[in-house]
Amino acid sequence: MSELVTTRIRGHATRLTPPHLGQHLETLVARAEADTMGYLEFVDLLLGEELGVREGRRFRTALKLSGLPHHKGLDQFDFAFQPELDTRKVRDLAALEFVASHSNIALLGPPGVGKTHLAVALAVAAAGAGYSIYFTSLDEAVRQLRAAEQTGRFAKKLQTYLRPAVLVLDEVGYLPLDRAAANMVFQLISRRYERGSVILTSNKAFSEWGHVFADDVLATAILDRLLHHCHVLSINGPSYRLKDRASLAPSSTPVS
């Protein structure tokens, strides 16, 4: 490739803003020559490389803006520690059909069993597939909505939780809500109904949600919309945090 053509390609790449092509042109050309690529194969290589770079950048930005507490995937979840969990079901959910069908996921169980890790892992998988995601605890969402209501910005703030394709609501039921807060949650869930997916974690059985939301009627209305299209996974195994604490504890075996 002549120096004039190389310079012209770099100039075009700069104006069209595909930075990877402009910065790695010689490497890509050398790769094409080594593999004796045809014209179409070379064009496919250029476009594929540029798309891969852009998708990687988009994915990193999505994770940064998501509010996720960490970015651990399913590969970092210890399924062997929770043998009663349906591993195949979890991996099927990671195929993201639930997002395409606007279905929900409820992860139920006592504290420390990995509910939040699974919720985050599924959200990370959704972000990797190009879906918008957002993570919040239910208590933080209510706090934000209350503050917005006091300044006349409730409807605008509600969009924060309506806009993403996947909303993770963590720790539902850890603290009871008053009726005003429960009504805000109802508005959130009803507005997302069949429009976007919710992944929630809770340490409370659905039969206890009347106490969580301070009103059996409101709790029933929320559950009616959540559970209409919902995958429910119950995790009743041991606590990861207690396992880690036990592994760090000094041995109680007496020294002879």
LINPEBEL-V890615 format. One record per backbone hydrogen bond with DSSP energy under -0.5 kcal/mol. CO is the residue of the C=O (numbers start at 0). NH is the residue of the N-H. E is the energy in kcal/mol with one decimal. If there is no record, write none. Layout:
CO_NH_E + CO_NH_E
This chain:
1_5_-2.4 + 2_6_-2.4 + 3_7_-2.2 + 4_8_-2.6 + 5_9_-2.3 + 6_10_-2.2 + 7_11_-2.5 + 8_12_-2.8 + 9_13_-2.2 + 10_14_-2.1 + 11_15_-2.4 + 12_16_-0.6 + 12_17_-1.8 + 13_16_-0.5 + 16_18_-0.7 + 17_20_-0.6 + 17_21_-1.5 + 18_22_-2.1 + 19_23_-1.9 + 23_27_-2.3 + 24_28_-2.6 + 25_29_-2.6 + 26_30_-2.0 + 27_31_-2.2 + 28_32_-2.6 + 29_33_-2.4 + 30_34_-1.8 + 31_36_-2.6 + 32_35_-1.1 + 37_41_-2.1 + 38_42_-2.5 + 39_43_-2.5 + 40_44_-2.3 + 41_45_-2.5 + 42_46_-2.6 + 43_47_-2.5 + 44_48_-2.5 + 45_49_-2.2 + 46_50_-2.6 + 47_51_-2.3 + 48_52_-1.9 + 49_53_-2.3 + 50_54_-2.8 + 51_55_-2.1 + 52_56_-2.0 + 53_57_-2.6 + 54_58_-2.6 + 55_59_-2.1 + 56_60_-2.2 + 57_61_-2.6 + 58_62_-2.2 + 59_63_-2.0 + 60_64_-1.9 + 61_65_-0.6 + 62_65_-0.7 + 65_134_-3.0 + 72_75_-1.5 + 73_76_-1.7 + 76_78_-1.5 + 77_80_-1.1 + 78_81_-1.1 + 81_84_-1.7 + 84_86_-1.4 + 85_89_-1.9 + 86_90_-2.5 + 87_91_-2.2 + 88_92_-2.1 + 89_93_-1.6 + 91_94_-1.3 + 92_95_-2.1 + 95_98_-0.6 + 95_99_-1.6 + 96_100_-2.0 + 97_102_-2.9 + 98_101_-1.3 + 103_230_-2.5 + 104_199_-2.8 + 105_107_-0.6 + 105_232_-3.0 + 106_201_-2.2 + 107_234_-3.3 + 109_112_-1.0 + 111_239_-3.8 + 113_117_-2.2 + 114_118_-2.4 + 115_119_-2.9 + 116_120_-2.7 + 117_121_-2.3 + 118_122_-1.9 + 119_123_-2.9 + 120_124_-2.1 + 121_125_-1.9 + 122_126_-2.5 + 123_127_-2.3 + 124_128_-1.1 + 125_130_-2.5 + 126_129_-1.5 + 131_164_-0.5 + 131_165_-1.9 + 133_167_-3.1 + 135_169_-2.6 + 136_140_-2.1 + 137_141_-2.4 + 138_142_-2.3 + 139_143_-2.5 + 140_144_-2.3 + 141_145_-2.7 + 142_146_-2.1 + 143_147_-2.1 + 144_148_-2.3 + 145_149_-1.8 + 146_150_-0.7 + 147_150_-0.7 + 147_152_-3.4 + 147_153_-0.5 + 148_151_-1.3 + 152_156_-2.6 + 153_157_-2.6 + 154_158_-0.9 + 155_158_-0.5 + 156_159_-1.5 + 156_160_-0.5 + 157_160_-1.3 + 157_161_-0.9 + 158_162_-2.6 + 159_163_-0.5 + 164_196_-2.4 + 165_133_-1.7 + 165_167_-0.5 + 166_168_-0.6 + 166_198_-2.7 + 167_135_-2.1 + 167_169_-0.7 + 168_200_-2.0 + 169_137_-2.7 + 170_173_-1.3 + 171_202_-0.7 + 171_203_-0.5 + 177_181_-2.5 + 178_182_-2.1 + 179_183_-1.4 + 180_184_-2.1 + 181_185_-2.3 + 182_186_-2.1 + 183_187_-2.2 + 184_188_-2.8 + 185_189_-3.0 + 186_190_-2.1 + 187_191_-1.5 + 188_192_-1.1 + 191_194_-2.8 + 191_195_-2.0 + 196_166_-2.5 + 197_104_-2.7 + 197_199_-0.6 + 198_168_-2.6 + 199_106_-2.9 + 200_171_-2.9 + 201_108_-1.9 + 204_207_-2.2 + 205_208_-1.5 + 207_210_-1.1 + 207_211_-1.4 + 208_212_-2.5 + 209_214_-0.8 + 210_213_-0.5 + 211_176_-3.1 + 214_218_-2.5 + 215_219_-2.3 + 216_220_-2.2 + 217_221_-2.6 + 218_222_-2.7 + 219_223_-2.4 + 220_224_-1.4 + 221_225_-2.4 + 222_226_-2.9 + 223_227_-0.6 + 224_228_-0.5 + 226_229_-0.7 + 228_103_-3.0 + 229_231_-0.6 + 230_105_-2.7 + 230_232_-0.5 + 232_107_-2.8 + 233_235_-0.6 + 234_109_-0.5 + 238_242_-1.7 + 239_243_-2.6 + 240_244_-2.2 + 241_245_-2.4 + 242_246_-2.0 + 243_247_-1.1 + 244_248_-1.0 + 253_255_-0.5
